[in-house]
Amino acid sequence: MRVNFTVNGRPQEADDVWEGESLLYVLRERMGLPGSKNACEQGECGSCTVRLDGVPVCSCLVAAGQVEGREVTTVEGLADYAEHREQAHPGGGCASGACGVPLQDAQRWQAKGTDSGTGEGGRLSPVQEAFIDAGAVQCGFCTPGLLIAADEMLERNPQPTDADIREALSGNLCRCTGYEKILDAVRLAAARQDRRGLQEGAV
Amino acid sequence: MASTRTTGAPTKITQGSGTKGGIGESTLRPDGTLKVTGEFAYSSDMWHEDMLWGQTLRSTVAHAEIVSIDTSEALAQPGVYAVLTYDDLPAATKKYGLELQDTPVLAHGKVRHHGEPVALVAADHPETARRAAAKIRIEYRELPLVTDEASATAADAVLVHEGRDDEYIKHVPHPNIVHRQPIVRGDAAEAAKRADVVVRGEYTFGMQDQAFLGPESGLAVPAEDGGVDLYVATQWLHSDLEQIAPVLGLPEEKVRMTLSGVGGAFGGREDISMQIHACLLALRTGKPVKIVYNRFESFFGHVHRHPAKLTYEHGATKDGKLTHMKCRIVLDGGAYASASPAVVGNASSLSVGPYVIDDVDIEAVALYTNNPPCGAMRGFGAVQACFAYEAQMDKLAARLGMDPVEFRQLNAMEQGTLLPTGQVVDSPAPVAEILRRVKARPLPPERQWESSEGADVRQLPGGLSNTTHGEGVVRGVGYAVGIKNVGFSEGFDDYSTAKVRMEVINGEPVATVHTAMAEVGQGGVTVHAQIARTELGVTQVTIHPADTQVGSAGSSSASRQTYVTGGAVKNSCELVREQVLELGRRKFGTYHPAWATAELLLEGGKVVTDGGEVLGDLVDVLQGESVEVEAEWRHRPTEPFDLRTGQGNGHVQYSFAAHRAVVEVDTELGLVKVIELAVAQDVGKALNPLSVLGQIQGGTTQGLGVAVMEEIIVDPETAKVKNPSFTDYLIPTILDTPTIPVDVLELADEHAPYGLRGIGEAPTLSSTPAVLAAIRDATGLELNRTPVRPEHLTGTV
């Protein structure tokens, strides 16, 4: 079958998709977007987490056909997604209830390519930067899913408590870090976001 | 400054003060950006034009003769390019293995464990390959099983491997025992007479899985010269190569291996998984073949931590001095040897723990059974022993009415202690001090779940299941300490190779470091760049991808890579530096007398004297030339353990960590919440403090997992694995994992590069027994097995 959907702001079309294929498979094997990871393929580890119309989902549990006509954000598009949100809602967060990126805007942004050899040339979202700075990345296999989940939580809840962070990330397994540095990273991203918001507010 | 030196001689830190990003700084990972953007190419991300997908068909029974295999229906499926069985293997060599070559590439005549590879399929879509594999008809005739020591060593036991001719068969009491290592020192029976108290215990350690998140995977690309290029996630490229080439019937130079992104390892990638299978399919079809295990297959695709039965007897005098120790450790190695012999060596030689006991009688064995094969996992034999001896220490302290930490400190080993193997601990062993540090730390506040809005169930056992608001919840505190060896032991030639080049690129001096070290997440690539900056005074360091075009770097295991490959990088950098200085002397020596007389350093892109005077710019010295050195580096040699007495200088270095666990137990439901796991560890020298914390916290969490949740359940009746999924095999989530405060000591080991100590494994040892001790403290139960499950705490078992 043919499936049409938007990935990181770009309309995409996949042909010859077998009905049993997951969104994860189509992203990784048909669209050249292997950033979403295949650690368990049974919805237990969260490493394939993407946003589907803004909602975090395990892409391994979503049949590709279910995504017809919908919006998907993967780790490859996270930096642009976050930048766009920052422009729409300086300082991030949306305790007021005006959350996320308006659909109209979301349909206009596009992920830009980076140099796949070095990663240079790309910008990073605050959460991505914080994961590097805090030492939250070791093998990195859980990282893409955690980034999507953490970014989505900070969008909803810009000043999370530790218990909030643990609850929001409890569907994402990490085997290397013991989670301490991941907590540090999310706290750091929240603090930086908070600071940026204050600066914006002072202007 | 020594340009060459005897292996293992004390090293002098002559560099590092003047160059940013050198050792001791928490520089960030060079692969960090790629990993957070999704661009980092893991082995399962490999893709090639026209590529096929490989699938393994595995045995559905544990022990059986293969009566027949019919592949015709599978081969007839559209999209299927090849179906291979044992009969298709191209070379005379049809087995491989880390230590014993006992593992068939594909089963021949019989299968010895549940999930053993029997046939391979290549097809144009992974689902086509899976469905075709399901159409291969195999007729099994089941054989009797051996699943534990009693059944494996019975007089009429069926032999897992008939006709053994390996080096171990000569000294084992039964052909279903892979290896046996006794250690006898002093006279335990005589010393027992001095004991005022004697405690005994039988302990059970469950089968733990490495559960790395990146599944076994890789891509094999057939080459025009008849060879193959293999992109794969592994812990040791050259060990793989030695096992792959013979069964492909190819010389090693025709099997070119490149390390792809590795999604964690923890020992589970030390053995071959899909490497040979992908190469066979690629060579047969003439097309690139990718194999990616799913999680179900991953549970069958690698070895696990040996489950163990441990029997211990300790004695002590009234004043708290240990008199003697007797122990017997039985490790279940499963159907193939993997690393079992080395695990036996570790378990026996470290069975005494970090304590001074002069009179010991120790025996460790590994069995061949029809259970899943077991081998390397973080902690490697020392983990199981630590669980048992630490339980014994608590029992002794309780019997003596002593504080469990003070009792341990009274018997703690230190630098100069003679081990049961006769080896002297010749570097710092701050066992008493790390115990003191974890004990001195303030305890987390009680009843943290209480808030003005009622109980925050997220802070309670059972969590969001909302099973208690504090009723029946009891706190417990427990301590443990452990000892782990660093590096490969028992006389193994444990070397690493590093190629380092220095040249000017775009007007800047640049160092390139090329090793075959498997970066599995630990941060070796970060540290290599730091070492190069420190030694060569450059800012720009390029880490060349790891491959087999450079000599072996040994395994990314045994807490050894920073020590040994880090040591090799340091050594090669020193040799490069000497050549660079020689170049400088030739070019500029006549301009300044200090070129000939002073001790010279490379710092901040310049050649400087040890007095700080700048003699020249590296750009000018190197202009138009490059300097390159590839050299092997070795730590001090070790010796095998005597097969009867266990005596010998078997280990290179020791590593120590201590934990204090604070738990809260819902005693009515048997649910445990670990509140805090405090660690103190001596790391010798923290080359990258941030990475050190990551290793300690990660290792601690794996120890927590096997304390309260992680266990592969093997049905004793069928030897089949019952829980091969993350639904049924649980690893700690962020909700299960407590705060892990870390206290790092840096007591230099003068024998090691920069004084460093291998750190990756020690925290996995003491974490488990500390949690168990805390649960015992909370519940008063004896708890002689790990992991602890709710039924063990509620009296229903």
HADDOCK unambig.tbl for C-alpha pairs under 7 A between the chains (distance, minus, plus):
assign (segid A and resid 34 and name CA) (segid B and resid 38 and name CA) 6.93 0.50 0.50
assign (segid A and resid 34 and name CA) (segid B and resid 45 and name CA) 5.87 0.50 0.50
assign (segid A and resid 35 and name CA) (segid B and resid 38 and name CA) 3.79 0.50 0.50
assign (segid A and resid 35 and name CA) (segid B and resid 39 and name CA) 6.28 0.50 0.50
assign (segid A and resid 39 and name CA) (segid B and resid 213 and name CA) 5.12 0.50 0.50
assign (segid A and resid 39 and name CA) (segid B and resid 214 and name CA) 5.43 0.50 0.50
assign (segid A and resid 39 and name CA) (segid B and resid 215 and name CA) 6.05 0.50 0.50
assign (segid A and resid 39 and name CA) (segid B and resid 295 and name CA) 6.72 0.50 0.50
assign (segid A and resid 40 and name CA) (segid B and resid 294 and name CA) 6.26 0.50 0.50
assign (segid A and resid 40 and name CA) (segid B and resid 295 and name CA) 4.77 0.50 0.50
assign (segid A and resid 41 and name CA) (segid B and resid 294 and name CA) 6.82 0.50 0.50
assign (segid A and resid 44 and name CA) (segid B and resid 726 and name CA) 5.97 0.50 0.50
assign (segid A and resid 44 and name CA) (segid B and resid 727 and name CA) 6.43 0.50 0.50
assign (segid A and resid 75 and name CA) (segid B and resid 37 and name CA) 5.98 0.50 0.50
assign (segid A and resid 75 and name CA) (segid B and resid 38 and name CA) 5.91 0.50 0.50
assign (segid A and resid 76 and name CA) (segid B and resid 37 and name CA) 5.47 0.50 0.50
assign (segid A and resid 76 and name CA) (segid B and resid 38 and name CA) 5.65 0.50 0.50
assign (segid A and resid 116 and name CA) (segid B and resid 39 and name CA) 5.85 0.50 0.50
assign (segid A and resid 118 and name CA) (segid B and resid 34 and name CA) 6.84 0.50 0.50
assign (segid A and resid 119 and name CA) (segid B and resid 33 and name CA) 5.87 0.50 0.50
assign (segid A and resid 119 and name CA) (segid B and resid 34 and name CA) 5.20 0.50 0.50
assign (segid A and resid 128 and name CA) (segid B and resid 36 and name CA) 5.69 0.50 0.50
assign (segid A and resid 132 and name CA) (segid B and resid 28 and name CA) 6.91 0.50 0.50
assign (segid A and resid 132 and name CA) (segid B and resid 32 and name CA) 5.72 0.50 0.50
assign (segid A and resid 133 and name CA) (segid B and resid 28 and name CA) 6.82 0.50 0.50
assign (segid A and resid 135 and name CA) (segid B and resid 690 and name CA) 6.41 0.50 0.50
assign (segid A and resid 137 and name CA) (segid B and resid 32 and name CA) 6.78 0.50 0.50
assign (segid A and resid 138 and name CA) (segid B and resid 521 and name CA) 4.38 0.50 0.50
assign (segid A and resid 138 and name CA) (segid B and resid 522 and name CA) 6.11 0.50 0.50
assign (segid A and resid 138 and name CA) (segid B and resid 523 and name CA) 6.88 0.50 0.50
assign (segid A and resid 139 and name CA) (segid B and resid 262 and name CA) 6.60 0.50 0.50
assign (segid A and resid 139 and name CA) (segid B and resid 263 and name CA) 5.12 0.50 0.50
assign (segid A and resid 139 and name CA) (segid B and resid 264 and name CA) 5.36 0.50 0.50
assign (segid A and resid 139 and name CA) (segid B and resid 520 and name CA) 5.87 0.50 0.50
assign (segid A and resid 139 and name CA) (segid B and resid 521 and name CA) 3.53 0.50 0.50
assign (segid A and resid 140 and name CA) (segid B and resid 35 and name CA) 5.69 0.50 0.50
assign (segid A and resid 140 and name CA) (segid B and resid 263 and name CA) 6.69 0.50 0.50
assign (segid A and resid 141 and name CA) (segid B and resid 213 and name CA) 6.31 0.50 0.50
assign (segid A and resid 141 and name CA) (segid B and resid 214 and name CA) 6.10 0.50 0.50
assign (segid A and resid 141 and name CA) (segid B and resid 263 and name CA) 5.25 0.50 0.50
assign (segid A and resid 143 and name CA) (segid B and resid 36 and name CA) 6.39 0.50 0.50
assign (segid A and resid 144 and name CA) (segid B and resid 36 and name CA) 6.23 0.50 0.50
assign (segid A and resid 144 and name CA) (segid B and resid 38 and name CA) 6.36 0.50 0.50
assign (segid A and resid 163 and name CA) (segid B and resid 458 and name CA) 6.84 0.50 0.50
assign (segid A and resid 166 and name CA) (segid B and resid 734 and name CA) 5.63 0.50 0.50
assign (segid A and resid 166 and name CA) (segid B and resid 735 and name CA) 5.59 0.50 0.50
assign (segid A and resid 167 and name CA) (segid B and resid 735 and name CA) 6.81 0.50 0.50
assign (segid A and resid 169 and name CA) (segid B and resid 734 and name CA) 6.81 0.50 0.50
assign (segid A and resid 170 and name CA) (segid B and resid 733 and name CA) 5.80 0.50 0.50
assign (segid A and resid 170 and name CA) (segid B and resid 734 and name CA) 5.46 0.50 0.50
assign (segid A and resid 170 and name CA) (segid B and resid 735 and name CA) 5.93 0.50 0.50
assign (segid A and resid 173 and name CA) (segid B and resid 733 and name CA) 5.64 0.50 0.50
assign (segid A and resid 175 and name CA) (segid B and resid 212 and name CA) 6.18 0.50 0.50
assign (segid A and resid 175 and name CA) (segid B and resid 213 and name CA) 6.76 0.50 0.50
assign (segid A and resid 176 and name CA) (segid B and resid 698 and name CA) 5.01 0.50 0.50
assign (segid A and resid 177 and name CA) (segid B and resid 694 and name CA) 5.41 0.50 0.50
assign (segid A and resid 177 and name CA) (segid B and resid 697 and name CA) 6.14 0.50 0.50
assign (segid A and resid 177 and name CA) (segid B and resid 698 and name CA) 4.30 0.50 0.50
assign (segid A and resid 178 and name CA) (segid B and resid 697 and name CA) 5.12 0.50 0.50
assign (segid A and resid 178 and name CA) (segid B and resid 698 and name CA) 4.22 0.50 0.50
assign (segid A and resid 178 and name CA) (segid B and resid 701 and name CA) 5.16 0.50 0.50
assign (segid A and resid 178 and name CA) (segid B and resid 737 and name CA) 6.87 0.50 0.50
assign (segid A and resid 179 and name CA) (segid B and resid 734 and name CA) 5.91 0.50 0.50
assign (segid A and resid 180 and name CA) (segid B and resid 739 and name CA) 6.89 0.50 0.50
assign (segid A and resid 180 and name CA) (segid B and resid 740 and name CA) 7.00 0.50 0.50
